[in-house]
Amino acid sequence: MSHTLPDTPVERLLAIMAALRDPAQGCPWDRKQTLASIVPHTLEEAYEVADAIERNDLDELPGELGDLLFQVVFYARIAEESGQFDFIEVVSRLNDKLVQRHPHVFAGLAADEATIKANWESGKAQERADKSLHSALDNVPLNLPALSRSVKIQKRVARLGFDWDSLGPVVEKIVEELDEVMDEAHQAVLDQARLEEEMGDLLFAVTNLSRHLKVDPEQALRKANTKFERRFRGVEALCEQSGTAVDQAGLDQLEAFWQQIKAAEKR
């Protein structure tokens, strides 16, 4: 028995999702999924959207956004089957939230950017209160990338006044944490757990500097990764041209090739 699908795009998508989850004729993989099991796929799809944007691949982006939208539809379908909520409720809650948080648009209230931001944060704080979340750090998602979660935590406490108001102490904290890492690294007997803790403190402090400079550390590190990868691939190419295996070239030769690649990029 085949499924008849509606013509309108959104209704067609919801019907496809229902068919995939059909207990009798659906897809075995889709039928066995749970809310928890598809979380890793959602994170992967979000990163693929970010990757397409970073590469400015606008031909690929609609497909990646579609894959991400499908994750929302998937969650909603699973919840609908157990009588919890459906896709329409997801959209309705989003609509209500957007209207409520933008009174300067939908209620005709004049506001500058600072007031808009304050209203947005006030709305989020009220939502946390309505959910009986008592700490400013409640509901910071655990599955966020570590750098992004650090920034979110720091922003939350900064709004309560727990923050430095100049760069000096921020940089001093980085130096302090770096000294503690090196002290631990120079111990006669390494305590790996302790060293990991000190490295975490250092990374947290560097993230704080990035936040104060209004630089997204996750994005900055992604770009640094891309740059390093591009340059090292160039080093590999120069090794191949010289007839030398990368693992046999030696650090001095590899560094010389690295500097050659950097100089070529500047030109």
RODO-2510 file (C-alpha; in nm, 4 decimals, decimal comma):
residues 267
     n   res          X          Y          Z
     1     m     0,0000     0,0000     0,0000
     2     s     0,1506     0,3315    -0,1098
     3     h     0,1123     0,6615     0,0743
     4     t    -0,0661     0,9525    -0,0950
     5     l     0,1208     1,2735    -0,0184
     6     p    -0,0232     1,6287    -0,0011
     7     d     0,0928     1,8926    -0,2478
     8     t     0,1803     2,1777    -0,0117
     9     p     0,5475     2,1542     0,0946
    10     v     0,5079     2,1611     0,4738
    11     e     0,2096     1,9244     0,4800
    12     r     0,3959     1,6967     0,2398
    13     l     0,6976     1,6926     0,4724
    14     l     0,4823     1,6043     0,7745
    15     a     0,3107     1,3277     0,5754
    16     i     0,6483     1,1870     0,4670
    17     m     0,7619     1,1828     0,8293
    18     a     0,4438     1,0045     0,9358
    19     a     0,4945     0,7469     0,6618
    20     l     0,8542     0,6857     0,7673
    21     r     0,7335     0,6170     1,1229
    22     d     0,4363     0,4019     1,0149
    23     p     0,4436     0,0934     1,2420
    24     a     0,3530    -0,1422     0,9581
    25     q     0,5082     0,0023     0,6435
    26     g     0,7552     0,2642     0,7640
    27     c     1,1326     0,2604     0,7419
    28     p     1,2862     0,0236     1,0029
    29     w     1,5608     0,2747     1,0904
    30     d     1,3202     0,5665     1,1335
    31     r     1,0739     0,3575     1,3344
    32     k     1,3295     0,2567     1,5956
    33     q     1,4570     0,6089     1,6660
    34     t     1,3854     0,7928     1,9922
    35     l     1,4185     1,1536     2,0996
    36     a     1,7573     1,0734     2,2523
    37     s     1,8909     0,8654     1,9645
    38     i     1,8576     1,1394     1,7025
    39     v     2,0320     1,4098     1,9070
    40     p     2,3772     1,3271     1,7601
    41     h     2,2305     1,3528     1,4104
    42     t     2,0826     1,6937     1,4935
    43     l     2,4192     1,8238     1,6118
    44     e     2,5859     1,6894     1,2979
    45     e     2,3278     1,8550     1,0731
    46     a     2,3731     2,1881     1,2541
    47     y     2,7475     2,1729     1,1920
    48     e     2,6893     2,0904     0,8262
    49     v     2,4758     2,4056     0,7976
    50     a     2,7567     2,6068     0,9587
    51     d     3,0101     2,4474     0,7239
    52     a     2,8087     2,5359     0,4135
    53     i     2,7806     2,8960     0,5325
    54     e     3,1529     2,9195     0,6072
    55     r     3,2293     2,7900     0,2586
    56     n     2,9672     3,0291     0,1166
    57     d     2,8163     2,7298    -0,0643
    58     l     2,4712     2,8749    -0,1290
    59     d     2,3858     2,5924    -0,3687
    60     e     2,4352     2,3397    -0,0888
    61     l     2,2858     2,5473     0,1936
    62     p     1,9124     2,4890     0,1171
    63     g     1,9683     2,1144     0,1322
    64     e     2,1597     2,1390     0,4597
    65     l     1,8873     2,3602     0,6089
    66     g     1,6323     2,1043     0,4941
    67     d     1,8227     1,8294     0,6738
    68     l     1,8208     2,0412     0,9906
    69     l     1,4480     2,1138     0,9563
    70     f     1,3860     1,7423     0,9209
    71     q     1,5342     1,6931     1,2676
    72     v     1,2688     1,9239     1,4162
    73     v     0,9949     1,7387     1,2289
    74     f     1,1374     1,4077     1,3512
    75     y     1,1304     1,5153     1,7176
    76     a     0,7783     1,6482     1,6808
    77     r     0,6529     1,3273     1,5194
    78     i     0,7991     1,1073     1,7937
    79     a     0,6407     1,3305     2,0593
    80     e     0,3065     1,3343     1,8762
    81     e     0,2959     0,9552     1,8737
    82     s     0,3142     0,9527     2,2538
    83     g     0,0590     1,2326     2,2897
    84     q     0,3043     1,4947     2,4173
    85     f     0,3081     1,7640     2,1461
    86     d     0,3141     1,7961     1,7691
    87     f     0,4766     2,0106     1,5005
    88     i     0,1975     2,2693     1,5133
    89     e     0,2588     2,3242     1,8847
    90     v     0,6312     2,3666     1,8181
    91     v     0,5557     2,6360     1,5603
    92     s     0,2884     2,8002     1,7761
    93     r     0,5216     2,8297     2,0741
    94     l     0,7907     2,9766     1,8515
    95     n     0,5458     3,2309     1,7091
    96     d     0,4301     3,3353     2,0562
    97     k     0,7869     3,3686     2,1848
    98     l     0,9014     3,5796     1,8893
    99     v     0,6066     3,8175     1,9191
   100     q     0,6477     3,8459     2,2974
   101     r     1,0221     3,9189     2,2742
   102     h     0,9856     4,1800     2,0006
   103     p     0,7376     4,4381     2,1355
   104     h     0,9268     4,7050     1,9385
   105     v     0,8124     4,5292     1,6214
   106     f     0,4703     4,3839     1,7017
   107     a     0,3397     4,6225     1,9707
   108     g     0,4678     4,9428     1,8171
   109     l     0,6937     5,0268     2,1121
   110     a     0,9952     5,2391     2,0230
   111     a     1,3242     5,1033     2,1547
   112     d     1,6965     5,1350     2,0959
   113     e     1,9290     4,8374     2,0628
   114     a     2,0231     4,8342     2,4320
   115     t     1,6570     4,8298     2,5383
   116     i     1,5796     4,5553     2,2877
   117     k     1,8592     4,3406     2,4287
   118     a     1,7470     4,4095     2,7867
   119     n     1,3885     4,3117     2,7007
   120     w     1,5110     3,9914     2,5371
   121     e     1,7162     3,8918     2,8418
   122     s     1,4300     3,9860     3,0718
   123     g     1,2000     3,7613     2,8738
   124     k     1,4445     3,4721     2,8959
   125     a     1,4841     3,5286     3,2706
   126     q     1,1067     3,5215     3,3148
   127     e     1,0888     3,1977     3,1198
   128     r     1,3468     3,0431     3,3529
   129     a     1,1461     3,1649     3,6524
   130     d     0,8263     3,0170     3,5068
   131     k     1,0084     2,6836     3,4760
   132     s     1,1233     2,7069     3,8406
   133     l     1,4863     2,7430     3,7349
   134     h     1,6537     2,9240     4,0226
   135     s     2,0159     2,9615     3,9139
   136     a     2,1343     3,1945     3,6405
   137     l     2,3168     2,8908     3,5025
   138     d     2,0108     2,6661     3,4855
   139     n     1,9288     2,5363     3,1354
   140     v     2,2686     2,6178     2,9797
   141     p     2,2739     2,3164     2,7443
   142     l     2,5243     2,0484     2,8441
   143     n     2,5700     1,9369     2,4832
   144     l     2,6966     2,2718     2,3585
   145     p     3,0565     2,2687     2,2325
   146     a     3,2781     2,3419     2,5327
   147     l     3,3950     2,6830     2,4067
   148     s     3,0420     2,7973     2,3280
   149     r     2,9164     2,6753     2,6647
   150     s     3,1962     2,8650     2,8407
   151     v     3,0881     3,1867     2,6714
   152     k     2,7239     3,1268     2,7609
   153     i     2,8116     3,0626     3,1258
   154     q     3,0306     3,3732     3,1397
   155     k     2,7611     3,5909     2,9832
   156     r     2,5020     3,4679     3,2318
   157     v     2,7140     3,5543     3,5367
   158     a     2,8348     3,8806     3,3804
   159     r     2,4749     4,0042     3,3660
   160     l     2,4696     3,9665     3,7450
   161     g     2,7857     4,1753     3,7844
   162     f     3,0333     3,8867     3,8201
   163     d     3,2760     4,0122     3,5556
   164     w     3,5796     4,2334     3,5106
   165     d     3,5170     4,5733     3,3531
   166     s     3,8563     4,6018     3,1781
   167     l     4,0956     4,3797     2,9844
   168     g     4,3844     4,4038     3,2334
   169     p     4,2550     4,1530     3,4924
   170     v     4,1324     3,9247     3,2144
   171     v     4,4822     3,8995     3,0670
   172     e     4,6394     3,8686     3,4125
   173     k     4,4141     3,5695     3,4794
   174     i     4,5390     3,4011     3,1616
   175     v     4,9014     3,4518     3,2707
   176     e     4,8180     3,3147     3,6163
   177     e     4,6500     3,0063     3,4710
   178     l     4,9353     2,9501     3,2243
   179     d     5,1863     2,9622     3,5112
   180     e     4,9818     2,7021     3,6982
   181     v     4,9752     2,4752     3,3923
   182     m     5,3528     2,4995     3,3549
   183     d     5,4103     2,4434     3,7273
   184     e     5,2065     2,1263     3,7031
   185     a     5,3780     2,0186     3,3793
   186     h     5,7210     2,0495     3,5445
   187     q     5,6382     1,8240     3,8380
   188     a     5,8693     1,5228     3,8708
   189     v     5,5646     1,2974     3,8715
   190     l     5,2855     1,4173     3,6457
   191     d     4,9348     1,4181     3,7888
   192     q     4,7389     1,3913     3,4652
   193     a     4,4033     1,4701     3,6251
   194     r     4,5452     1,7814     3,7884
   195     l     4,7123     1,8883     3,4640
   196     e     4,3828     1,8480     3,2787
   197     e     4,2100     2,0641     3,5393
   198     e     4,4685     2,3398     3,5046
   199     m     4,4462     2,3274     3,1237
   200     g     4,0703     2,3617     3,1549
   201     d     4,1135     2,6709     3,3711
   202     l     4,3514     2,8188     3,1135
   203     l     4,1124     2,7525     2,8255
   204     f     3,8257     2,9033     3,0256
   205     a     4,0350     3,2166     3,0886
   206     v     4,1277     3,2473     2,7196
   207     t     3,7602     3,2089     2,6309
   208     n     3,6835     3,4926     2,8698
   209     l     3,9315     3,7178     2,6863
   210     s     3,7661     3,6267     2,3576
   211     r     3,4268     3,7218     2,5016
   212     h     3,5577     4,0580     2,6260
   213     l     3,6986     4,1261     2,2777
   214     k     3,3607     4,0297     2,1259
   215     v     3,5194     3,7447     1,9301
   216     d     3,3297     3,4152     1,9074
   217     p     3,5925     3,1657     2,0293
   218     e     3,4224     2,8680     1,8649
   219     q     3,4249     3,0438     1,5284
   220     a     3,7792     3,1727     1,5807
   221     l     3,9076     2,8236     1,6576
   222     r     3,7216     2,6731     1,3621
   223     k     3,8914     2,9271     1,1358
   224     a     4,2281     2,8557     1,2980
   225     n     4,1733     2,4837     1,2337
   226     t     4,0916     2,5548     0,8690
   227     k     4,3984     2,7754     0,8284
   228     f     4,6281     2,5194     0,9886
   229     e     4,4849     2,2416     0,7739
   230     r     4,5310     2,4476     0,4561
   231     r     4,8907     2,5303     0,5410
   232     f     4,9840     2,1782     0,6439
   233     r     4,8387     2,0397     0,3225
   234     g     5,0696     2,2867     0,1489
   235     v     5,3643     2,1507     0,3482
   236     e     5,2688     1,7985     0,2414
   237     a     5,2587     1,9119    -0,1209
   238     l     5,6071     2,0686    -0,0960
   239     c     5,7407     1,7503     0,0619
   240     e     5,5974     1,5498    -0,2245
   241     q     5,7518     1,7883    -0,4806
   242     s     6,0906     1,7498    -0,3119
   243     g     6,0612     1,3735    -0,3041
   244     t     6,0694     1,3621     0,0749
   245     a     5,8231     1,1726     0,2926
   246     v     5,6622     1,4033     0,5472
   247     d     5,7563     1,1810     0,8408
   248     q     6,1175     1,1707     0,7200
   249     a     6,1654     1,5420     0,6457
   250     g     6,2543     1,6496     0,9990
   251     l     6,1213     1,9471     1,1925
   252     d     6,3648     2,2020     1,0437
   253     q     6,2619     2,1164     0,6875
   254     l     5,8933     2,1070     0,7740
   255     e     5,9206     2,4471     0,9449
   256     a     6,0997     2,5886     0,6379
   257     f     5,8186     2,4634     0,4137
   258     w     5,5636     2,6061     0,6615
   259     q     5,7223     2,9498     0,6433
   260     q     5,7288     2,9219     0,2637
   261     i     5,3544     2,8542     0,2597
   262     k     5,2865     3,1490     0,4945
   263     a     5,4964     3,3826     0,2795
   264     a     5,3127     3,2697    -0,0333
   265     e     4,9762     3,3429     0,1326
   266     k     5,0855     3,6964     0,2196
   267     r     5,1844     3,7597    -0,1404
***
